[in-house]
Amino acid sequence: MIKGNQSLVTEFILVGLSHYPQAQTAFFWVVLIVYIVTLVGNSLIMLLIVVDHQLHTPMYFFLSNLSFLDICYSTSSVPQIMANCFRKRPTISYSRCLAQSYISLCLGITECLLLAVMAYDRFVAICNPLHYTVIMRGKVCIQLAVASWAISFFLTLAQVVIRPKRLCGHNDINHFTCELQTLLKLACSDTHINEMIMLVTSLLVLVVPFIFILATYMRISLAVLHIHSAQGRTKAFSTCGSHLTVVTIFYGTAMFMYLQPQSKSTSDQDKLIAVFYGVVTPMLNPLIYSLRNKDVQGAMRRTITRTVLV
């Protein structure tokens, strides 16, 4: 179909590293290893939380949700990235491209909100320990998790409803996956409303939760300093440190990618950030929690011991 001098886009070419064929094989193996570690690490976290009763607490309920999210987020793009490494003309249909961009957006928003919920959980546990089991009872935890998914769904739906109706011109996307920002650059019509809603959404799911997390950890830090037991302070800093590390990595890359002016971003820069944000970050979460968290390490030892004895 032709309108003026512009042809409507029905498929896209994901450029990726196709301009650097000598690097594609090495890139494939690196991404494959990272993906395997992501699947194994997050699946192991989920398994330990299910089988070990000592991990049946709100903190680890939310951590299992985070691990499930990381598996979904990584799987939404990594298999396609690896497949495209060996295709001379890596194409993706218009509908698949849109689906991938909105699924990734929805999962990313959910993770932003879930990390804020996890910060609230740590705040209640440390600042109000006597009422922790009452405030963070099972029903409340489920409601907070469901609310994170529901809010992300409706915020993503708003992007779907106002999406550009026509994409035209060239169909080369200098990226590994379909990102909503890159698709907007191909729109024939005015995208100011889309960009404004994306900015508002980014502020709501990145800046507001991040400020909430910072305020929460300021209160937590003051409360920890009043703990008389050195062992208690160490345990509090250990559990909070793991979460704060994940928050710093996730929010740092997400803010850099979504809050900077589009005029200042470059395609190569966006590609590198997207690979770290969508491929590497889901792998880091289980590593951070397993290496820094004594409860997870203890659950792993108990599970291995029971398996060996059986």
Disulfide bonds with the S-S distance in Angstrom:
Cys97-Cys178 1.87
Cys168-Cys188 1.47
